[in-house]
Amino acid sequence: MKTVRRWVVLMGLIASVAGCAAPPDQQGSGQAQSLTVKGSDTMVQLGQRWAEAYMKEHPNTTVQVTGGGSGTGIAALVNGSTQICQSSRPMKDEEKSAVKQQRGADVVEVPVALDSLAIYVNKQNKAEHLTLEQIRRIFRAEITNWKDVGGPDAMIVLYGRENSSGTYVYFKEHVLANADFAERYQALPGTAAVTNAVAKDVAGIGYGGIGYATDVKTLPIMNDATSQPVSPTMDNVYNGSYPLSRSLYWYTAGPLTGTGKDFQDWVLSPEGQKIVTAVGYYPLKNSQ
């Protein structure tokens, strides 16, 4: 009988302790946690590398990273199907308003890395550089032969991203001045697809994040015909001389807390920023 009573008392104590457990964001390392990250195709490899490294250090945390484009990530942030949106462009005011309306929280913007939007050509292309005006005219099909800009006598083939991409939006705004792309522009579903196409096409040209420029040649850019060509290097991004420099962002509905905040702090730490360099992008200046 005494044994039964001791068992009842013990079970009561266990139930009491369980009832006082901390809420999910405050629980200890033994509690499984999960985070969702969605958006920019430019950033998907970077996000995946961050997630892999973070999960090795935090085995009870699962970080799921998917791409689809900045617009897809922003839509997911609006409808609440992702906790973190990765975007290669700034969110628009109307998108922030939609988050506020649907989620009841203000959007928080956090730059997490730097990028130079590079102009890709085939490694066999002899063109040495382009002006911003030449790039604009090429993607508008006003310049159609490489020989007119220092390349071979061949019809220029245009590759780029689809309109859900933040890189597409950035290029259209900063290079085309919001004009339309040429009708023969080939929109591809990811930056890797763009570089693969250009790597196989001696007459191809495309654009995208510097982190994908592994099997292609990147052309230096001139602001105008009288300026010096500037390559998409880290130093030129830091000093502001490369004309297509940009930040890469995380967006959330309200500030992150708990595991999300810990993950974000880790990404912004020297350890997290080293991964930015390893993937081929540029770490934030204050992390150097």
N, C-alpha and C positions, 0 to 999 in steps of 0.2 A: 504493500500500500504506500509506504514511504517512497519507494522507487517511482510509482505512478505520479505522486504529487511533485517530486523533483522534476519529472519529465514535463508536467504541465507548466510549472514555473519557468523552466528553461525555454519552452516554446513561446510563452508569453513575452519573455525578454527579447527573443529573436524578433517576434512580431513588432514589438515596440521600437526596436532599432530600425527595422525595415521601414516602418511608418515615418521615421524621421530622415529618410534618405534625401540628399540634396536634389534640387531640380536638375534637369539634364545638363544645362550649361555650367553647372558648378560641381558636377560629379567628378570623382577621381579618375585616374588613368585606367582603372579596371572596368569602367563603363564604356561600352561601345558607342562610338559617335560616327555620324556620317555627314558629308558636305557634298553639295552639287555645284559644279562650275560649268557654265555653258556660254557659247558665243563665238567670238572671233576665230576664224580659221587660221589667220596669221598667228594667233597666240596659242592654238591648241597644243602644239608640240611643247611649248614653254609651260603651259598649264599642266600637261601630263608629266613632265619632268619634275616640276615642283611637287606634284602630288606623290609621285613615286618616292622621292627623297624624304618628304614629310612623313609618309606612311611607314617608312623604314624606322624612323625615330619615334613614331607614335603608332605602334601596331594595333591599337584598339580603335583607330580612326580610319574610316574609308572616305576617300576623296574621289568622286566620279567626275571626270572631265570629258566634255563633248564639244564638238565644233558646230558647224552649220552657218557661221557668219555672224557678224556683230548684230545685225538686225534680228536674227533668230534669238540670240542671247537676250537682247533688250525685250523682245516680245515675251520671253520666258520669265524675265524679271517682273514684267507687268502682271502676268497671270499667276505668278507665285510658284512656278514649276522649277525655278532655280534660286539658290541662295546668293550666288555670285555670278554676275555677268561679266565676261571678258569682252572688251571692245577696242578696236583699233582706231576708232573715231570718237570724238566727244558726243555724248547724248544730246539730242535736241530738246528744246524747252517743252515741246508738246509731248515728247516721250517721258520726260520727268513728271509732267502733269498727270499723265496716264498712270504712272506708278503711284503717285500721291493719291489719285482717285481710287484706284483698285486695291492698293495695299495699305493705305492710311499712313504712309511714312514718306518722308523726304528722301530723295536719292542722295547717296553719298558717293562721291567720286574720289578714287585713289589711283594716282599714277603709279604703275608698278615696274615699268621698264621704258626704254627709249628705242626708237627704230628709225632707220632711214628707208623711205620708200624708194626702192631701187628700180632702175630701168634695165631689164634683162634683154640681152641679145645672144645669139649663138656664138660659141667660142671661135668659130671660123670667120665671123663677121669682122671686117677690117675698119669699120667705123670707129673713130677714137673718142668722140664726145658728141653731145647734142645740146642745143639751147632749149629752154622751156618752150619757146615758140615753135621750134621744130617738132618737139614731142607732141605739142597740141595739134599741129597740122598733120602729123603722121596719123594720130588716132582719130582725126576728123577726115582722113583720106584726101587731104589737100596736097600732101606729099605721098606719092605711091611707089616710088622707086628708090632703092637704097643708094644708087649712084648719085642722087641729088644731095645726099648728106654724108658722103665720104665712104659709103659701103659699096658692095658689088652691084653689078647691073642685074637686079632682080626685083620682082614685085614684092613689096613689103606685106607680110602676113601679120595680122593683129590678133594678139591673145590678151585676155584679162579676166577679171572676176565678174560674177553675176551681181545683180543689183541689190541683193541682200547683204553683200559684203561691205564692211566698213572701209576696206581698202578701195573698193570701187567708188564709194561715196567721196572719200578723201581725194582720190585722183580726179574725179569729175569736178570737184569744187576747186582744187588747187592747181590743176593743170589745164583742164578744159574750160575753166571759168563757167561751169554749169551748162556748157553746150553739150549736145548729144554726141555719142560715139558714132563712128561710121557704120553704115549698114553691114559691112562685111566683118565687123569686129566679132570675134569668137569668144563668148563668155563661157568660162570654165568653172567647175564647182569648187575648186580649191587652189591655193597658191602652188601646191606641189604639182597639180595638173598643168598650171601655167609654165612652170620651169621645165617640166618634162616635155611639153610641146615645143618650147623654144630650143631646148637642148637637141631635139631631133630635127629641127627645121632651120636650115641655114639662113632663110629669109625671114625668120620670125622675130617678133619683138613683143615683150610683155612687161608687166610691172608687178611689184609685190614687196613684202618685207625682206630685209637684208638677211634674215635668218634662213631663208630658203635658197639663197644664191650660191649653191654648191657646184652645180654642173653647167652653169651659164656664165657669161661675161656681163659685168655691170658697167654701164657707161657713166663717166663723169658728166655732170650737168653744168651748163652755163646759164646764168640768169638772163643774159642777152649776148648779142654777137660781140660785144667789146669786153666782156668779163672773162675771167680765167675759169677753166673747167675745174669743178670741185667733185671729188670722189665721195661716195657714201660711207666714209670711215667714222669711227667713234669720235675722234678728235674734231672732225668737221661738224658732227652732230652737236657736240658739246659747245663749240664756239659759235654755232649758229650759221656757219657759212654754207652748209649744204641746204639747198632750197626746199627739199622735201623731207625735212626732219619732223618727227611727230612723237608724241607720248602714246604708250599703250596703257589701257585703263582697266581697273576693276570698278564695277558699279554694284551697289547693294541698296535694298530698301531699308533705310535706317542704318545706323552703325552696327557692325558685326559685334557679337558677344560670344563668350565662351570659347568653344573650339574654333569657330569661325574667326574670331579675333586673334586667337593664338596662331592660326594658320597665316592670316594676313601679316601679323607682326613678323613671323618667320620669313615670309616671302620678301619683306622689306629689309630684313637683316642682311649683314654681309654674307652669310651662308646662302640665303635665298638668292641674293643678287649675283653670286658666283655662277649659279645655274643659268642666269640670263646670258652671261658671257659664253658659257659652254654651249648653249643652244644657238648662238650666233647673233643675238641682239645686244643691246648696250645697256649696262646697269645705270641706275639713277645716279646723277652726279654726286649727290651727297653721300653715296655709299662707298665712294672711292677713298 
